[in-house]
Amino acid sequence: MILDGKLPDSIVQAAQALRSGALVGLPTETVYGLAADADSDGAVAQVFATKGRPSDHPLIVHVASADALQHFAREVPDFAQALVNAFWPGPLTVILPRRAEVAAAAAGGQDSIGLRCPAHPVAEALLAACAAPSAGERAIAGLAAPSANRFGRVSPTTAQHVLDELGNELLVLDGGACAVGIESTIVDCTRGAPVLLRPGAISRAQIEAVCARPLLSRDDLPAKAPRASGTLESHYAPQATVRLMDARALQAGLDILGADAAHLAVYARAPLRSASSRVLIRRMPDDAEATAQQLFAALRGFDDAGVRLIWVEVPPNTPEWEGVRDRLQRAAA
């Protein structure tokens, strides 16, 4: 069931559902999430079951403001606080040491927890309603909200994507198409230095400028990195098989297949030609931000068209394309 997220009554209904232990489809600026009370192990268990996600694969907890740090985190390093001050609300997740008495199921049993404050008016309204309830209602400090799709599959960027994936019985707040389109940047702040676990819309250069120190990669420190959302080798995958190629290889492949080509989609920046009317060619934007915004919707559209193979032009090897490259490499793994 889709509700208009801009309506106050929809926010009230969604907050009541969450307090009752139900799940809610939640729009954010990155992707739509499948939200549950992060401190309710029973509600969080429903998230894992609905997605088919392993219960030791942690969920990101979404909060209304930085004030929630004291509820979930036992320690906030100075550089982590600087990142929060600079990028919240926004598409940045910080992993912090977790207070032992909170959100154990959402954290996948780890002693760390990923926290994010989303920059979307509907998410902000719902989180505020959960955190500051009416008299007699229970406060919810944060919402565990992984992407609202089956585990390992393409993340949803519209309310309809959520229903298509998880069914009509789920209450989903409609906040329009997601503006960013790929999941948040994740920075591990538990090992004494900022460590990038997942690239996203906030770049390495932006993070390093705020932290005033280098942003490390996950293997640069001897201590083991915490498990984090969306970091498995294979993830974000459509039903069709994804292959990454450069523009020359794409055109050569189309030429070889010729008029017999079928069940094939191509997503590329270069202008390409095919002798077959059964090849679906969609142009990838030249701009990384625009590509990120439409990437998951494009992959879902190819699946809806019934293709079996998706050929994608490899994104440029430049910093602004890092998030898109990451998602495509995992989709093709």
Secondary structure, 3 states (H helix, E strand, C coil): CEEECCCHHHHHHHHHHHHCCCCEEECCCCCCEEEEECCCHHHHHHHHHHHCCCCCCCCEEECCCHHHHHHHECCCCHHHHHHHHHHCCCCEEEEEEECCCCCCCCCCCCCEEEEECCCCHHHHHHHHHHHCCCCCCCCCCCEECCECCCCCECCCCCHHHHHHHHCCCCEEEECCCCCCCCCCEEEECCCCCCEEEECCCCCHHHHHHHHCCCCEECCCCCCCCCCCCCCCCCCCECCCEEEEECHHHHHHHHHHHHHHCCCEEEEECCCCCCCCCCEEEEECCCCHHHHHHHHHHHHHHHHHCCCCEEEEECCCCCHHHHHHHHHHHHHCC
